[in-house]
Amino acid sequence: MRVYETVVYGDDLGAMADFYAGVLGLRLVDADALVTAFRLDDRALLLVFDAERSSAAGRPVPSHGAKGPGHVAFAVEPGELDAWTERLRRAGVAIEQEIEWSGDRGGSLYVRDPAGNSVELVDGDMWPK
């Protein structure tokens, strides 16, 4: 098994599309008033839903939504965190935190998307195998 979709929520889907496509470089594959969808290199999808619309009753799929900021983490190529730091700074995105994990587990870089969700870029494998 693998993760097929991951969802974060935001009120301004245009700003979210600008961040995920324009700043992070994800491939936008669909966008409407409810959802903006991005295809990742491993064929998984990141979906950005309008929280109010996705939690409304009577939708063709079960209603869902979240209140408050969520979290999503993306794996980047080993050794690329410094390049990502520069790319994000050039785009005007504040770096919230940088962590070097102990041993050979790599590091993480944390920023916030326009809706306040925590976005982590991971260089390595911090979880036990």
Residue frames relative to the residue before (quaternion, step in Angstrom):
aa qw qx qy qz dx dy dz
M 1.0000 0.0000 0.0000 0.0000 0.00 0.00 0.00
R 0.0409 -0.7597 0.6476 0.0428 3.51 -1.30 0.43
V 0.5679 -0.5617 0.4526 0.3963 3.57 -1.20 0.30
Y 0.2697 -0.7736 0.5568 0.1368 3.57 -0.83 1.02
E 0.7990 0.0230 0.0155 0.6006 3.58 0.95 -0.91
T 0.0763 -0.7241 0.6811 0.0774 3.47 -1.30 0.57
V 0.1738 -0.8078 0.5602 0.0587 3.57 -0.95 0.88
V 0.0208 -0.7164 0.6959 0.0453 3.50 -1.24 0.73
Y 0.3325 -0.7584 0.5366 0.1623 3.56 -1.20 0.51
G 0.1037 0.7859 -0.6049 0.0759 3.54 -1.15 0.66
D 0.5040 -0.6721 0.4617 0.2847 3.56 -1.18 0.55
D 0.7573 0.3075 -0.1681 0.5511 3.60 1.07 -0.70
L 0.2024 -0.8282 0.5116 0.1068 3.57 0.11 1.30
G 0.5914 0.5666 -0.3723 0.4367 3.62 1.12 -0.52
A 0.6661 0.4806 -0.2940 0.4887 3.57 0.95 -0.88
M 0.6319 0.5229 -0.3288 0.4681 3.57 1.05 -0.74
A 0.6392 0.5125 -0.3229 0.4738 3.61 0.99 -0.81
D 0.6341 0.5288 -0.3311 0.4568 3.59 0.96 -0.83
F 0.6710 0.4948 -0.2990 0.4642 3.59 0.96 -0.87
Y 0.7580 0.4146 -0.2405 0.4423 3.59 0.60 -1.12
A 0.7119 0.3954 -0.2588 0.5195 3.62 1.03 -0.68
G 0.7503 0.4394 -0.2328 0.4356 3.56 0.72 -1.09
V 0.7554 0.3654 -0.2076 0.5028 3.59 0.87 -0.91
L 0.7802 0.3346 -0.1897 0.4933 3.60 0.74 -1.01
G 0.4412 -0.7378 0.4278 0.2791 3.60 1.21 -0.29
L 0.3583 0.7246 -0.5173 0.2809 3.61 1.14 0.47
R 0.4845 -0.6803 0.4793 0.2695 3.56 -1.16 0.68
L 0.3058 -0.7553 0.5605 0.1480 3.56 -0.54 1.25
V 0.0765 -0.8271 0.5565 0.0204 3.59 -0.76 1.04
D 0.8000 -0.0030 0.0039 0.5999 3.62 1.18 -0.32
A 0.0734 0.7865 -0.6109 0.0535 3.55 -1.12 0.66
D 0.1539 0.7421 -0.6455 0.0946 3.54 -1.08 0.85
A 0.7585 -0.3855 0.2545 0.4596 3.61 -1.20 -0.26
L 0.6876 0.4801 -0.2713 0.4723 3.61 1.22 -0.44
V 0.8351 0.0225 0.0849 0.5431 3.56 0.77 -1.06
T 0.1382 -0.7106 0.6795 0.1195 3.49 -1.33 0.56
A 0.1356 -0.8269 0.5454 0.0178 3.57 -0.69 1.13
F 0.1058 -0.7779 0.6190 0.0241 3.52 -1.06 0.92
R 0.2810 -0.7376 0.5909 0.1671 3.57 -0.96 0.91
L 0.2746 -0.7621 0.5707 0.1349 3.56 -0.91 1.01
D 0.6920 -0.5045 0.3257 0.4006 3.56 -1.24 0.39
D 0.7082 0.4408 -0.2680 0.4820 3.62 1.09 -0.61
R 0.5839 -0.6118 0.3168 0.4294 3.59 1.37 0.39
A 0.4937 0.6288 -0.4529 0.3948 3.63 1.21 -0.01
L 0.3397 -0.7282 0.5615 0.1978 3.55 -1.33 0.28
L 0.1847 -0.6902 0.6810 0.1608 3.50 -1.25 0.63
L 0.1025 -0.7882 0.6061 0.0286 3.55 -0.75 1.11
V 0.1404 -0.7547 0.6364 0.0760 3.56 -0.98 0.91
F 0.1054 -0.8220 0.5595 0.0086 3.55 -0.41 1.27
D 0.4460 -0.5821 0.5993 0.3211 3.50 -1.31 0.50
A 0.4349 -0.7489 0.4349 0.2468 3.60 -0.45 1.23
E 0.6668 0.5055 -0.3152 0.4479 3.59 0.90 -0.83
R 0.6962 0.4709 -0.2809 0.4633 3.59 0.85 -0.93
S 0.6946 0.4865 -0.2932 0.4415 3.60 0.92 -0.84
S 0.6904 0.4520 -0.2903 0.4844 3.61 1.18 -0.42
A 0.4586 0.6923 -0.4481 0.3310 3.61 1.25 -0.02
A 0.4934 -0.6512 0.4919 0.3008 3.57 -1.09 0.74
G 0.7700 0.4085 -0.2741 0.4063 3.53 -1.29 0.41
R 0.4337 0.6794 -0.4832 0.3419 3.61 1.18 0.29
P 0.6254 -0.5612 0.3797 0.3871 3.62 -1.17 0.41
V 0.7270 0.2735 -0.1972 0.5982 3.60 1.24 -0.43
P 0.6645 -0.4973 0.3376 0.4441 3.62 -1.12 0.36
S 0.5145 -0.6394 0.4798 0.3102 3.53 -1.04 0.82
H 0.0797 0.7793 -0.6190 0.0558 3.55 -1.11 0.70
G 0.1666 0.7683 -0.6063 0.1197 3.52 -1.26 0.41
A 0.1929 -0.7603 0.6080 0.1226 3.52 -1.30 0.23
K 0.2625 -0.7323 0.6049 0.1701 3.53 -1.19 0.59
G 0.7694 0.2942 -0.2475 0.5101 3.54 -0.95 0.89
P 0.6699 -0.5355 0.3375 0.3880 3.54 -1.25 0.35
G 0.2601 -0.7350 0.6093 0.1444 3.51 -1.18 0.76
H 0.3638 -0.7066 0.5621 0.2287 3.54 -1.31 -0.28
V 0.0419 0.7537 -0.6556 0.0189 3.54 -1.14 0.75
A 0.1394 -0.7868 0.5976 0.0662 3.58 -1.03 0.80
F 0.1562 -0.7729 0.6115 0.0660 3.54 -1.04 0.90
A 0.3760 -0.6914 0.5682 0.2402 3.56 -1.03 0.83
V 0.1097 -0.7597 0.6378 0.0636 3.55 -1.02 0.88
E 0.6554 -0.5157 0.3683 0.4109 3.56 -1.23 0.37
P 0.5864 -0.5793 0.4219 0.3775 3.61 -1.03 0.71
G 0.8141 0.2632 -0.2140 0.4714 3.53 -1.04 0.88
E 0.6113 0.6023 -0.3363 0.3879 3.64 1.25 0.01
L 0.4309 0.7259 -0.4674 0.2625 3.64 1.16 -0.07
D 0.6306 0.5263 -0.3499 0.4504 3.61 0.98 -0.72
A 0.6477 0.5039 -0.3159 0.4762 3.60 0.96 -0.81
W 0.6453 0.5053 -0.3203 0.4750 3.60 1.02 -0.76
T 0.6052 0.5491 -0.3562 0.4531 3.59 1.01 -0.74
E 0.6789 0.4795 -0.2885 0.4754 3.59 0.87 -0.91
R 0.6427 0.5272 -0.3218 0.4533 3.60 0.94 -0.85
L 0.6774 0.4873 -0.2891 0.4692 3.57 0.90 -0.91
R 0.6530 0.5100 -0.3178 0.4610 3.59 0.92 -0.82
R 0.6383 0.5183 -0.3230 0.4686 3.60 1.00 -0.82
A 0.6842 0.4639 -0.2726 0.4923 3.58 1.13 -0.67
G 0.5266 -0.6617 0.3946 0.3593 3.60 1.26 0.00
V 0.4728 0.6577 -0.4462 0.3806 3.58 1.22 0.44
A 0.3786 -0.7354 0.5216 0.2092 3.57 -0.74 1.09
I 0.3578 -0.6910 0.5861 0.2257 3.56 -1.04 0.84
E 0.3068 -0.7763 0.5241 0.1690 3.58 -0.61 1.12
Q 0.7850 -0.1567 0.1433 0.5819 3.57 0.92 -0.90
E 0.1440 -0.7418 0.6478 0.0963 3.53 -1.26 0.63
I 0.0534 -0.8017 0.5953 -0.0072 3.57 -0.93 0.95
E 0.1829 -0.7140 0.6633 0.1296 3.53 -1.11 0.80
W 0.2988 -0.7649 0.5440 0.1725 3.57 -0.57 1.14
S 0.5759 -0.6174 0.4069 0.3487 3.60 -1.09 0.66
G 0.7789 0.3041 -0.2477 0.4895 3.52 -1.23 0.51
D 0.7105 -0.4234 0.3319 0.4535 3.56 -1.05 -0.78
R 0.3784 0.7718 -0.4426 0.2554 3.58 1.18 0.58
G 0.5632 -0.6383 0.3818 0.3600 3.62 1.21 0.13
G 0.4387 -0.6847 0.5159 0.2695 3.53 -1.21 -0.56
S 0.2761 -0.7373 0.5928 0.1698 3.52 -1.38 0.10
L 0.1630 -0.7401 0.6479 0.0766 3.49 -1.25 0.69
Y 0.1288 -0.8163 0.5622 0.0304 3.59 -0.76 1.07
V 0.0341 0.7542 -0.6543 0.0429 3.55 -1.08 0.93
R 0.3830 -0.6842 0.5575 0.2728 3.58 -1.33 0.02
D 0.3784 -0.6889 0.5626 0.2563 3.56 -1.06 0.74
P 0.7342 -0.4435 0.2630 0.4418 3.64 -1.19 0.15
A 0.6797 0.4613 -0.2935 0.4890 3.62 1.18 -0.43
G 0.5827 -0.6036 0.3676 0.4013 3.60 1.26 -0.05
N 0.4257 0.6857 -0.4813 0.3421 3.60 1.24 0.15
S 0.4478 -0.6664 0.5294 0.2741 3.55 -1.11 0.73
V 0.0741 -0.7828 0.6179 0.0038 3.57 -0.78 1.10
E 0.1119 -0.8076 0.5789 0.0055 3.53 -0.67 1.19
L 0.1579 -0.7311 0.6546 0.1096 3.55 -1.09 0.80
V 0.1537 -0.8222 0.5479 0.0172 3.56 -0.63 1.19
D 0.1262 -0.7633 0.6330 0.0286 3.53 -0.89 1.07
G 0.7718 0.2403 -0.2007 0.5535 3.60 -0.04 1.24
D 0.4554 -0.6523 0.5310 0.2918 3.52 -1.29 -0.42
M 0.1516 -0.8508 0.5001 0.0553 3.57 -0.03 1.32
W 0.6580 0.5148 -0.3128 0.4519 3.60 1.20 -0.37
P 0.5790 -0.5841 0.4254 0.3777 3.61 -1.09 0.61
K 0.4536 -0.6888 0.5010 0.2623 3.53 -1.09 0.68
